[in-house]
Amino acid sequence: MVWQRSLGRIMALGMAIVILLYAPTAWADWTVPMSYSNADLRGQDFSGQELQGSEFSNANLELTNFSHADVRGTVFSASVMTKANFRGADFTNAMVDQVKFTGSNLSDAVFTEAILLRSTFQDVDITGADFSDAILDRAQVKQLCQRASGVNSKTGVDTQESLGCR
């Protein structure tokens, strides 16, 4: 009985040592997502950056450059993105609700499975943007269909088809 308890303790200690030795290498590639919530980032340049899973909630992103940025899974809830450049950005699975895109460049952007509810799209360029399986309000779809044209260079999807305009 005593030897069983001792053996159990030795095994638990051995497991703890294995975890301590190998866990840091398993987590070495993992990074904490960046948080820019409530930040004033007017005019900043995030072009071409990998920002997966970052958070830009309630941020001022006016005139910000996100061209060709990887923002998959990123949260942009309630942010101001007036006259921002998102040309070729990948918004797959992003939360982009209640965002003001007024005058922004969304050409060739990928919004696959993104949530865009209650966002505004006044005077935006959506040439070649892919909205496949994105969640949009009916009024948004109607507004976007009026200016939808082109085919996305990455996905090969027609903008009008991705919005269900046809």
Steps between C-alpha positions, in 0.01 A plus 500: 500500500776742597701407191192573282473854640873554447476372145206733436698799631804408290281474188333837573842661551623345174198637311557846647862492385398394148244781482751759620763383251282474189214747549703816428598366156139412421391855585795676335304583183194622690468875544249710686277696257554874496233722654442848365158549657395861557820621330540800272690352206423763236737477206693197629650250252414134561541404133612144434509412870377176657247612759297181538274504803590856599244738646420848372166548679375856530819631335547803277652359180433797276747518207671182625672269251420129532566415134583131453493445879399165648222589742331159509300457819569857607240706690423850366168553683371860515813650342524800269672405173430811294720527189706198606682277251411130521594408143570124489459453877374162624208541745405129505306421820546856627250688716444829317166610645384861551798633301497820293678428169413840345727570202717192561674282243377141541601390151621140470442444874378161624207508745426125497287405801553844657232661715420847360165576666404867539817623324470789253644498149458851358722590203710183529691321224410129511634406156600133517409459868381154608209493748438122480302377802541836675223608734349828379173686550264497199531877468879467485479236227264716296734800533813297417339329200457841338877542477618135491729406212811299427648169609720446805861425398558252786173306510384541138150585627285762326403783738134503390471123544661512845236753608214306340415788267419269209 
